[in-house]
Amino acid sequence: MMLPLDFIDHMRQQLGSEADDLFRSLNTESPVSIRLNDKLDVLTFDSDIDEVPWHIDGYYLASRPQFTLDPLFHAGCYYVQEAGSMFVQQALDQYVKPQSIVLDLCAAPGGKSTLISQFLGDQGLLLANEVDRQRVFILSENIQKWGNGNTIVTHNSAEEYGRKCPNLFDVILVDAPCSGEGMFRKEPQAREQWSNRLVQSCAETQRQILMSVWDALKPGGVLIYSTCTFNQHENEYNVQWICDCLGADILPLQQDPSWNIAEGTDGVGYHFYPHHTRSEGFYICCLRKHEEPFTPFRIKTPKHPLAPAAKPEYLTQAQSWLQHPDRWAIRFTERFATAYPIQYRELVDYLSTFLTCVSTGFGLAEERGKGIAPQHSLSMAKDIKLDAFPNVALTREQALAYLRTEALNLSDVPLGILLLTYEGVPLGFAKNVGNRQNNLYPNEWRIRHL
């Protein structure tokens, strides 16, 4: 499909003689790249691989495999992520401390959120937000599969964050909804939908989002602004608007010249053009909010307790399933127990009273009958104590059958809850009741089509 004529005109003005190289690149095949989770020690792909130069865990694949057929993909061992967007790591490394409180405002499907979660480790806290109701559950699934437990997934607007969380965040990432010029290779529909009117509408929406959430960023805090588009209206012009109207200074990002990342107009931000880098269209700019006196975010004592007290034996049993139980606050709500970082317990408990939290840390346990059973999210959590349950190694065929939620046929396995693994990595739980093994994989996560 032809590129939109107005887009061609804009890019000729923006890039001059380079524009034709960009147009040719948009008619080539998209590169395939993944970012490894530290759940996985080595790559298991048969195809040749190359490193993504700006991220230590990023790799290009020679061809696109059928990821659905890889059980390790479902176990959260890697994320299929556009290489340019992994450059967020450079902004984190240069300007962000691991013990920060971070908001990823437009987070679905979760590529940048899992990257930030990995960076924060067990020191910081991430709130990954998505305003779209369907996409927020995809975000939550990917966060849980990644397994860090330092992330709260929310379903709120930018305005709600700006109003309810004043001066809370050290860092806010706004990967803004955009006109999608960087998707022209992957999605023909992006070419069909593109227009000058769409560009202007997106630019206005981006400014509205930024203005709405601005009060949630501490003075002196860092804003990471990004889009998957090329044009200056949604990129450089909006960054200049942030500086002039909201009050911020642009921060330079160090890079290796061999990466071929293009500086934006007048040095405003950075462009990943596909005729220069093995990436789609990606733009990023890092800014620091102006310093000024401010009132720190205050945690108020909730009027009502968040959850009833758990039976002591339930709490003890749930803690025995964790490698480091002292790291986690455990909240029992109705029949379910959730684990989240204990150093942020008061903050998370308070935020839970006025934000719509889809998932908090990771699901730990569920009351069943006269006892408790592990939730699936525990099997994905990196802090699971693997020997707390009998481990059963599955073949690839067995693993795919399990991920399709099919009936299991396992021989010589003990009664009770089993932790099923593939290549040494947990996939989920099953329960051997004697004459059969019940498949406990979440039905909403199952493989529907091969």
C-alpha positions as CSV (number, residue, x, y, z in Angstrom):
1,M,0.0,0.0,0.0
2,M,1.3,3.5,-0.9
3,L,2.4,5.9,1.7
4,P,0.1,8.8,2.3
5,L,1.0,11.8,0.1
6,D,0.8,14.3,2.9
7,F,3.1,12.1,5.0
8,I,5.6,12.1,2.1
9,D,5.5,15.9,1.9
10,H,6.1,16.2,5.7
11,M,9.0,13.9,5.7
12,R,10.6,15.6,2.8
13,Q,10.5,18.8,4.7
14,Q,11.8,17.2,7.9
15,L,14.5,14.9,6.5
16,G,15.4,16.6,3.1
17,S,17.4,14.2,0.9
18,E,17.2,11.4,3.5
19,A,13.4,11.1,3.1
20,D,13.6,8.7,0.1
21,D,15.8,6.3,2.3
22,L,13.1,6.4,4.9
23,F,10.3,5.7,2.4
24,R,12.2,2.7,1.0
25,S,12.8,1.3,4.6
26,L,9.1,1.5,5.3
27,N,8.5,-1.0,2.5
28,T,11.0,-3.6,3.9
29,E,10.3,-6.3,6.5
30,S,10.2,-5.3,10.1
31,P,13.1,-6.5,12.4
32,V,12.2,-9.0,15.1
33,S,13.6,-8.3,18.6
34,I,13.1,-9.6,22.1
35,R,14.3,-8.6,25.6
36,L,15.2,-11.4,28.0
37,N,13.9,-11.7,31.5
38,D,16.4,-12.9,34.1
39,K,14.3,-16.0,34.5
40,L,16.2,-17.3,31.5
41,D,19.9,-18.0,31.6
42,V,20.5,-18.6,27.9
43,L,18.7,-18.0,24.6
44,T,16.9,-21.1,23.3
45,F,16.2,-19.9,19.7
46,D,17.5,-22.0,16.9
47,S,17.9,-18.9,14.6
48,D,20.9,-16.7,14.5
49,I,20.8,-13.7,16.9
50,D,22.4,-10.3,17.1
51,E,22.5,-8.0,20.1
52,V,20.5,-4.8,20.4
53,P,23.4,-2.4,21.1
54,W,21.6,-0.1,23.5
55,H,20.1,-2.8,25.8
56,I,22.2,-5.6,27.4
57,D,19.3,-8.0,27.3
58,G,18.0,-7.1,23.9
59,Y,18.4,-9.4,20.9
60,Y,17.4,-9.4,17.2
61,L,16.2,-12.7,15.7
62,A,17.0,-13.6,12.1
63,S,13.3,-14.5,11.5
64,R,10.0,-14.4,13.4
65,P,9.3,-17.7,15.1
66,Q,5.8,-18.7,16.1
67,F,6.1,-17.5,19.7
68,T,2.8,-19.1,20.6
69,L,4.5,-22.5,20.3
70,D,7.2,-21.6,22.8
71,P,6.3,-22.4,26.4
72,L,9.0,-20.1,27.6
73,F,7.2,-17.2,26.0
74,H,4.1,-18.0,28.1
75,A,6.3,-18.3,31.2
76,G,7.5,-14.7,30.8
77,C,11.1,-15.6,30.0
78,Y,11.3,-12.9,27.4
79,Y,9.2,-10.0,25.9
80,V,8.8,-9.5,22.2
81,Q,9.6,-5.8,22.1
82,E,10.4,-3.3,19.3
83,A,14.2,-2.6,19.6
84,G,14.0,1.2,19.6
85,S,11.7,1.3,22.6
86,M,14.3,-0.6,24.6
87,F,16.3,2.7,24.6
88,V,14.2,3.7,27.6
89,Q,16.8,1.8,29.5
90,Q,19.4,4.5,28.7
91,A,17.2,7.2,30.2
92,L,16.8,5.1,33.4
93,D,20.5,4.3,33.7
94,Q,21.5,8.0,33.3
95,Y,18.8,9.8,35.3
96,V,16.8,7.4,37.5
97,K,17.6,5.7,40.8
98,P,16.5,2.1,41.4
99,Q,14.7,3.1,44.6
100,S,12.4,5.5,42.7
101,I,8.6,5.5,42.6
102,V,7.7,5.4,38.9
103,L,4.4,5.9,36.9
104,D,4.1,4.3,33.4
105,L,1.0,6.2,32.4
106,C,0.1,4.6,29.1
107,A,1.5,1.2,29.8
108,A,-0.3,-1.5,27.8
109,P,0.7,-4.0,26.5
110,G,3.6,-3.8,29.0
111,G,7.0,-3.7,27.1
112,K,8.3,-0.6,28.8
113,S,6.7,-1.5,32.1
114,T,8.5,-4.8,32.3
115,L,11.7,-3.0,31.4
116,I,11.2,-0.5,34.2
117,S,10.2,-3.2,36.6
118,Q,13.5,-5.1,35.8
119,F,15.4,-1.9,36.4
120,L,13.8,-1.1,39.8
121,G,14.3,-4.7,41.1
122,D,13.5,-5.0,44.8
123,Q,14.2,-1.3,45.5
124,G,11.6,0.7,43.7
125,L,7.9,0.7,43.0
126,L,6.1,0.9,39.6
127,L,2.6,1.9,38.9
128,A,1.7,0.7,35.4
129,N,-1.5,2.3,34.2
130,E,-3.8,1.8,31.3
131,V,-7.0,3.7,30.6
132,D,-8.4,1.2,28.1
133,R,-10.4,-1.5,29.9
134,Q,-9.5,-4.3,27.6
135,R,-5.9,-3.5,27.3
136,V,-5.4,-3.1,31.0
137,F,-6.0,-6.9,31.5
138,I,-3.4,-7.7,28.9
139,L,-1.0,-5.4,30.7
140,S,-1.7,-7.1,34.0
141,E,-1.1,-10.5,32.4
142,N,2.3,-9.5,31.0
143,I,3.3,-7.9,34.3
144,Q,2.4,-11.0,36.3
145,K,4.3,-13.2,33.8
146,W,7.4,-11.1,34.2
147,G,7.3,-12.0,37.9
148,N,9.0,-9.2,39.8
149,G,6.1,-8.3,42.2
150,N,7.2,-4.6,42.4
151,T,4.4,-3.4,40.1
152,I,0.8,-2.2,40.7
153,V,-1.4,-2.2,37.6
154,T,-4.1,0.5,37.6
155,H,-7.0,1.6,35.4
156,N,-7.2,5.3,35.8
157,S,-7.1,8.5,33.8
158,A,-4.2,10.9,33.6
159,E,-6.4,13.5,35.3
160,E,-7.1,11.2,38.2
161,Y,-3.4,10.7,38.8
162,G,-2.7,14.4,38.6
163,R,-5.5,15.2,41.0
164,K,-5.1,12.3,43.5
165,C,-1.3,11.8,43.5
166,P,0.2,15.3,43.8
167,N,4.1,15.3,43.9
168,L,4.2,11.5,44.4
169,F,6.3,10.2,41.5
170,D,10.1,10.6,41.0
171,V,9.7,9.5,37.3
172,I,6.7,9.5,34.9
173,L,6.9,7.8,31.5
174,V,4.3,9.0,29.0
175,D,4.5,6.7,26.0
176,A,1.8,8.8,24.4
177,P,-0.9,7.5,22.0
178,C,0.1,8.8,18.6
179,S,-0.6,8.7,14.9
180,G,1.5,5.6,14.5
181,E,3.8,6.4,11.6
182,G,6.3,4.0,13.1
183,M,3.8,1.2,12.6
184,F,3.5,1.7,8.8
185,R,5.6,-1.4,8.2
186,K,3.8,-3.7,10.6
187,E,0.2,-2.5,10.3
188,P,-1.2,-1.5,6.9
189,Q,-4.2,0.0,8.7
190,A,-1.9,2.6,10.2
191,R,-1.3,3.9,6.7
192,E,-5.0,3.9,5.9
193,Q,-5.9,5.9,9.0
194,W,-3.1,8.4,8.8
195,S,-4.0,12.0,8.0
196,N,-2.9,15.6,8.9
197,R,-6.0,15.8,11.0
198,L,-5.1,12.7,12.9
199,V,-1.6,14.1,13.6
200,Q,-3.0,17.4,15.0
201,S,-5.6,15.5,17.0
202,C,-3.0,13.2,18.5
203,A,-0.7,16.2,19.3
204,E,-3.5,17.9,21.2
205,T,-4.4,14.7,23.0
206,Q,-0.8,14.3,24.1
207,R,-0.6,17.8,25.5
208,Q,-3.8,17.2,27.4
209,I,-2.5,14.0,28.9
210,L,0.8,15.7,29.9
211,M,-1.0,18.7,31.4
212,S,-3.4,16.4,33.3
213,V,-0.7,14.2,34.9
214,W,1.9,17.0,35.4
215,D,1.1,17.7,39.1
216,A,1.8,14.0,40.0
217,L,5.5,14.5,39.1
218,K,7.6,15.9,41.9
219,P,9.5,19.1,41.2
220,G,12.9,18.0,40.1
221,G,11.4,14.7,38.9
222,V,12.1,13.1,35.5
223,L,9.6,12.9,32.6
224,I,10.3,10.4,29.8
225,Y,8.2,11.3,26.8
226,S,8.0,8.9,23.8
227,T,5.9,8.1,20.8
228,C,6.1,5.6,17.9
229,T,5.8,8.3,15.2
230,F,8.2,10.5,13.2
231,N,6.6,13.9,12.8
232,Q,7.7,17.0,14.8
233,H,4.1,18.0,15.8
234,E,3.8,15.0,18.1
235,N,7.5,15.0,19.1
236,E,9.8,18.1,19.1
237,Y,6.9,20.7,19.1
238,N,5.2,19.0,22.1
239,V,8.5,18.7,24.0
240,Q,9.1,22.4,23.5
241,W,5.5,23.0,24.7
242,I,6.4,21.0,27.9
243,C,9.4,23.2,28.5
244,D,7.6,26.5,27.9
245,C,4.2,25.8,29.3
246,L,4.7,23.2,32.0
247,G,8.2,24.1,33.1
248,A,11.0,21.6,32.3
249,D,14.5,21.3,30.9
250,I,15.6,18.8,28.3
251,L,18.1,16.3,29.5
252,P,20.7,14.9,27.0
253,L,21.0,11.2,26.6
254,Q,24.5,9.8,26.0
255,Q,24.7,7.3,23.1
256,D,27.3,5.6,20.9
257,P,27.6,7.2,17.5
258,S,27.7,3.7,16.0
259,W,24.0,3.3,17.0
260,N,23.0,5.8,14.3
261,I,20.3,7.4,16.5
262,A,19.3,10.8,15.0
263,E,19.0,13.9,17.2
264,G,15.7,15.7,16.9
265,T,15.4,19.2,15.4
266,D,17.5,21.6,17.3
267,G,18.7,18.8,19.5
268,V,15.2,18.1,21.0
269,G,15.0,14.4,21.7
270,Y,16.1,11.4,19.6
271,H,14.6,9.7,16.6
272,F,14.9,6.0,15.7
273,Y,14.5,6.1,11.9
274,P,14.3,2.6,10.3
275,H,16.7,3.7,7.5
276,H,19.3,4.3,10.2
277,T,18.6,1.8,13.0
278,R,17.1,-1.7,13.1
279,S,13.9,-0.5,14.6
280,E,10.5,0.9,13.9
281,G,9.7,4.6,14.2
282,F,10.4,5.7,17.8
283,Y,11.0,9.0,19.4
284,I,12.1,9.7,23.0
285,C,13.0,12.8,25.0
286,C,14.0,13.0,28.7
287,L,13.1,16.1,30.7
288,R,13.5,17.3,34.3
289,K,10.6,19.2,35.9
290,H,11.7,22.6,37.3
291,E,12.6,22.7,41.0
292,E,10.3,24.6,43.2
293,P,9.1,24.4,46.8
294,F,6.4,21.7,47.2
295,T,4.3,19.8,49.7
296,P,5.3,16.1,49.7
297,F,2.7,13.5,48.9
298,R,1.0,12.6,52.2
299,I,-0.3,9.2,53.1
300,K,-3.5,9.5,55.1
301,T,-4.6,6.8,57.5
302,P,-7.6,5.0,55.9
303,K,-10.9,5.1,57.8
304,H,-11.5,1.4,57.3
305,P,-9.0,-1.5,57.2
306,L,-8.5,-2.8,53.6
307,A,-8.9,-6.5,54.4
308,P,-10.0,-8.8,57.2
309,A,-7.2,-10.4,59.2
310,A,-6.1,-13.8,57.8
311,K,-6.0,-16.9,59.9
312,P,-2.5,-17.2,61.3
313,E,-2.1,-20.7,59.8
314,Y,-3.0,-19.4,56.3
315,L,-0.4,-16.6,56.6
316,T,2.3,-19.0,57.8
317,Q,1.6,-21.4,54.9
318,A,1.5,-18.7,52.3
319,Q,4.8,-17.3,53.6
320,S,6.4,-20.8,53.3
321,W,5.9,-20.6,49.5
322,L,8.3,-17.6,49.2
323,Q,12.1,-17.5,49.2
324,H,12.1,-14.1,51.0
325,P,8.9,-13.8,53.0
326,D,10.3,-10.8,54.8
327,R,10.2,-8.7,51.6
328,W,6.5,-8.9,51.1
329,A,3.4,-7.5,52.7
330,I,0.6,-10.0,52.4
331,R,-3.0,-8.8,52.2
332,F,-6.0,-11.1,52.4
333,T,-9.0,-9.7,50.6
334,E,-12.1,-11.9,50.7
335,R,-10.7,-15.3,49.6
336,F,-7.5,-14.1,48.0
337,A,-4.0,-13.2,49.3
338,T,-1.8,-10.8,47.5
339,A,1.9,-10.1,48.0
340,Y,3.6,-6.7,47.4
341,P,6.8,-4.9,48.6
342,I,6.7,-4.5,52.3
343,Q,8.7,-1.2,52.2
344,Y,5.9,0.4,50.2
345,R,3.1,-1.2,52.3
346,E,1.5,2.0,53.6
347,L,1.7,3.7,50.3
348,V,0.2,0.8,48.3
349,D,-2.5,0.4,50.9
350,Y,-3.4,4.0,50.7
351,L,-3.3,4.2,46.9
352,S,-5.6,1.2,46.8
353,T,-8.3,3.2,48.4
354,F,-8.7,5.7,45.6
355,L,-7.1,4.1,42.5
356,T,-8.6,1.3,40.5
357,C,-6.0,-1.4,41.1
358,V,-6.3,-4.4,38.7
359,S,-3.4,-6.3,40.2
360,T,-1.2,-5.5,43.1
361,G,2.2,-7.2,43.2
362,F,1.3,-10.9,42.6
363,G,-1.5,-13.2,43.6
364,L,-0.2,-15.5,46.3
365,A,-3.0,-17.7,47.6
366,E,-6.7,-18.5,47.5
367,E,-8.9,-19.9,50.2
368,R,-10.5,-23.2,49.0
369,G,-12.5,-25.4,51.3
370,K,-10.8,-25.6,54.7
371,G,-7.4,-24.4,53.4
372,I,-5.6,-22.4,50.9
373,A,-4.1,-23.1,47.4
374,P,-1.5,-21.1,45.5
375,Q,-2.7,-18.7,42.8
376,H,-1.2,-19.0,39.3
377,S,0.6,-15.7,39.7
378,L,2.8,-17.3,42.4
379,S,4.1,-19.7,39.8
380,M,5.2,-16.7,37.7
381,A,6.8,-14.9,40.6
382,K,10.6,-14.9,40.8
383,D,10.4,-15.2,44.6
384,I,8.6,-18.5,44.5
385,K,10.2,-21.2,46.6
386,L,10.4,-23.9,44.0
387,D,10.8,-26.8,46.4
388,A,7.6,-25.7,48.3
389,F,5.7,-27.9,45.8
390,P,6.6,-31.2,44.0
391,N,8.1,-30.2,40.6
392,V,7.0,-32.0,37.5
393,A,9.0,-31.4,34.3
394,L,6.9,-31.4,31.1
395,T,7.9,-32.1,27.5
396,R,7.2,-29.5,24.9
397,E,4.1,-31.3,23.8
398,Q,2.8,-31.7,27.4
399,A,3.6,-28.0,28.1
400,L,1.6,-26.8,25.1
401,A,-1.3,-29.1,26.1
402,Y,-1.2,-27.6,29.6
403,L,-1.2,-24.1,28.1
404,R,-4.3,-24.9,26.1
405,T,-5.9,-26.0,29.4
406,E,-6.4,-29.5,28.1
407,A,-6.7,-32.6,30.4
408,L,-3.3,-33.8,31.7
409,N,-2.1,-37.4,31.7
410,L,0.9,-37.5,34.0
411,S,2.2,-40.7,35.5
412,D,4.0,-41.4,38.8
413,V,3.3,-38.0,40.3
414,P,2.4,-37.3,44.0
415,L,-1.1,-36.3,45.2
416,G,-1.9,-32.7,45.7
417,I,-0.7,-29.4,44.2
418,L,2.1,-29.8,41.6
419,L,4.3,-27.1,40.1
420,L,4.7,-27.9,36.4
421,T,7.9,-26.7,34.7
422,Y,9.5,-26.6,31.3
423,E,13.2,-26.3,30.7
424,G,13.4,-25.7,34.5
425,V,11.1,-22.7,34.4
426,P,7.7,-22.8,36.1
427,L,4.6,-22.8,33.9
428,G,1.9,-23.1,36.5
429,F,0.1,-25.4,38.8
430,A,-1.9,-28.6,38.5
431,K,-3.6,-30.8,41.2
432,N,-3.4,-34.5,41.2
433,V,-6.6,-35.9,42.8
434,G,-5.7,-39.5,42.3
435,N,-7.6,-40.6,39.2
436,R,-6.7,-37.4,37.2
437,Q,-4.7,-34.2,37.3
438,N,-6.8,-31.0,37.2
439,N,-5.3,-28.4,34.9
440,L,-5.1,-25.1,36.9
441,Y,-3.8,-22.8,34.2
442,P,-5.9,-19.6,34.0
443,N,-8.6,-20.1,31.3
444,E,-8.3,-16.5,30.2
445,W,-4.6,-16.9,29.5
446,R,-4.9,-20.2,27.5
447,I,-3.6,-20.7,24.0
448,R,-6.7,-20.4,21.8
449,H,-5.1,-20.9,18.3
450,L,-2.0,-22.5,17.1
